Amino acid sequence: MTFQVPYELRLRECGSKHLAMYRAIRDSVASGALSPGERLPSSRTLAAMYGLSRGSVSLAYDMLAAEGYVRTGIGQGTFVCGEPKDAGFRPQGAAARPELPELSAWGRRMMAKEEAFGDESEPADPGSFVPRGMGRRSFPWAEWRAAVAAQLRRIGERAEDGGTEGSLALRQAVAARLRRERGIVCGPEQIVMTGGSMQAIALLAQLLLEEGQSAVVEDPCYPGTRLAAQAAGARVIPAAVDRQGIVPAAWDARLLFVTPTRHFPTGAVLKLERRLELLAWASKNEAWIVEDDFDSDFRWGGRPIEPLKSLDREDRVIYVGTFSRTMHREVRIGYAVLPETLREPFKRAKRLYDPYPAGFAEQLALAGWISEGGYDRHLRRMRRGFHKLQLCLAEGLRSELGELFEALPSDSGLLQFAYWKKSREEYALLYDSCKRQGVVWGDGARCAAAGPAAPPSALFGFAHLEEESIRSGLIRIRTAAETLGLIAPGKGGNDHA
């Protein structure tokens, strides 16, 4: 039975499974996607389709029935209220929706762009390579929850140690780590804590870009960065990226977003000569550079890389970092290291959205975890484990899928980028076939300025998987490719023979 409602979207919004299913069906009824008189799946069937308990589905159905969206009959099933083809149907008690006022220019720009921040809504099948961060099993949840709970008990016993800029203790810990780990000399007064790095990027785009001005973004890049610039009304200039990162040019722009330490998504490291060229460009054009250092904490090869910020002598670089990559994506703690002239504007902009920092107990817990050495122990443990997984994936891509994908060398990060070697049509055939079988990967087109018109590429996440899952997933992709005639059978690795 085919039944499609926006459950995943509503789940991301509210976090409650039964409430998300209730809202998804309610919205589908109200929009006409579910027709009056249409029979809905049984609670058992719907629970199996969306990975829910029957209790969650039954509760959602009860809420819908109470509000007049559906009707149920013992032994008959659940149906959308109203008669079939009743164009005038409206749920019981629902008023006609008034015409909404026109959105602002900012709102229209937001709605016009696809909110493609990644493939994280895809099902977490054991064979799924969609990048999902490190996964729940890798994070010491018991230790972390105990630390947060302890801070929650203490918050009422002492004065606040920070305003909208965040916990002073955490800002001091971040400043010390940046001096030690990145060579960035800064004080806690230069740091503002944010709800992840994306909040910092969005605020900076709003602060530094006027409508019609130009901003440079890497091509490909993290989709959220491009969306933030476009939502601010900027004209986005895609900057070419090669095996050594962004290619400097004489851009006529006010702002550059760049990931020099590890380019997203290819993993390329920007060489020193190009870093100096970017700083010279910013000086000549009186421009700003936003340096997004999103996951260089997970590095297991090569020498430590100097951030642009450590080379900046004119205070033109805004350094953005995050703990959400090294901990878990649900722990929304990021930060920005701000030049003096931007500190107060940024704090005021953040105060508008976030007068008192969300997750303050988590910030205090993280400060203590860092000062007591727990965070560094966690990083060392994760680096060892993720390096093994990355080697397993790289070898598997070479042995099983080397005829199809060219995996770029990588010595850090939690995903592997690969170019497709065959035609666009063959890529689409394989992707669709594997997706139907529950084996998916991140589509690189989401990161490219040209979108689907860009040359096909893939993002293979691995940090949420086990080695056996990686091997079996790659074999399943190879088997699908053999079935489609994209590669000859029998030339894979030993596990496939």
Buried (B, 14 or more C-beta within 10 A) or exposed (E): EEBEBBBBBBBEEEEBBBBBBBBBBBBBBBEEBBBBBBBBBBBEBBBEBBEBEBEBBBBBBBBBBEBBBBBEEEEEEBBBBBEEEEEEBBBEEBEEEEEEEEEEEEEEBBEEBEEBBBBBEBEEBBBBBBBBBBBEEBBBEEBBEEBBEEBBEEEEEEEEBBBBBBBBBBBBBBBBBBBEBBBBEBEBEBBBBBBBBBBBBBBBBBBBBEEEBBBBBBBBBBBBBBBBBBBBBBBBBBBEBEEEBBBBEEBEBBBBBBBBBBBBBBBBBBEEEBBEBBBEBBEEBEBBBBBBBBBBBBBBEEEEBBBBBBBBEEBBBBBBBBBBBBBBBEBBBBBBBBBEEBBEBBBEBBBEEBEEBBBBBBBBBBBBBBBEEBBEEBBEEBBEBBBEBBEBBBBBBEBBBBBBBBBBBBBBBBBBBBBBBBEBEBBEBBBEBBBEEBBBBBBBBBBBBEEEEBEBBBBBBBBBBBBEBBBBBBBBBBBBBBEBEBBEEEBBBEBBE
